Amino acid sequence: METVETLVAHIQGLSGSGEELAHLHNLLRQADGEPLRAHSAALLPFLAQLHPSAHSLGFLYLLEAFASSASNLRAQGGGDFLVTMADFLVSCSAEQIRLAPDKFLSVCRVFKNEVMQLNAPIRGIAPLRAAIRKIQTSSEELTPIHADYLLLCLLAKQYKAGLSVLEDDILEVDQPKDLFLYCYYGGMIYIGLKKFTIALDFLHNAVTAPMSSLNAIAVEAYKKYILVSLIQNGQVPSFPKYTSSTAQRNLKNHAQVYVDLSTCYSKGNYSELEEYIQLNAEKFQSDNNLGLVKQVLSSMYKRNIQRLTQTYLTLSLEDIASSVQLKTPKEAEMHVLRMIEDGEIHATINQKDGMVSFHEDPEQYKSCEMVEHIDSSIQRLMALSKKLSSIDENISCDPAYLMKTGRERGGRFDYDDFDSVPHKYF
């Protein structure tokens, strides 16, 4: 191998045009591996001679070689080297680092591990967010960095920071594990924001995603899915038809305590539910779900009050407190007021006689805001339908897909198999 000084000179001189970068990439690949790692401890001073934006490809190779050594990280991790890594992730050239995506992902992983080891996850949020945008070819692509980024947002309790990637429509997935973690962590972030409806969507995707064998991420997602379903809807829906048979057969067996909690919740008895939670508190605590379980318990009041609205037009606060097992009419009044504010029930309270009158939903679905909301939803669904049609067409023409379906049918194809494929692909 050439000396490190010569390699650095090549990096400085060949980081311009596309042809120069291609030539530099060949030189870097030849130097990569044992030749470069043998000098890894001495690479840090050479990084100071390179600019992370102008010399991104070469900088990446030297940075990854240095960071791949545990002894180097022990000697330099947490100090100026962490700042060097963060600066590189923020300022590097997307065009150059995409030439070596595996190296870039490796650097991001080391960076994430370092900030976690320092117990300073907030230091990694901005650099990894920038790294995601650099490595993505479109906002629809899911990368392995997504899960690491969301994990740091969770650990730092910076839930709103996670929305910058969670609000993207993800349609391109390479590794199944990335999808499971993205959905699981995304669900947890929306739980932290008390946006339970969206949290359910993410956890639902983790539970129903295709899987040939059960994985721990899906099991943990299912536990939280049960709890959030009870908090938000008061019941846990059955598995949809498109859920994998593996999930349908095994998930409940691995979350039996939570399934039993759902059964107990459905009885509507607060005291019985409280007793069940106390008996299994250690299990819920070990799963880090005790906080959510307590929210399930408190939602029992809300659910029982909602049941009363289906039976009565008016009811006294004293009767409401007695029916839902609250201690005083004042507590019942506070629960009813909170539910009115959240739009969960429509009612008025007469302060003089302590009576509550329940009303029908006043929404007429003809306000300007509602019309705009419906229109934006329709437009989004139309765009999604168009995208799915395009994906379906591309899959229908994929040689690997056609070969697999051909084998399953014994190698026989009918003309009808290709009838729906546009002629532009032939």
Beta strands, then each sheet from edge to edge (+ up, - down):
strand 1: 314-316
strand 2: 347-350
strand 3: 355-358
sheet 1: 1+ 3- 2+
end
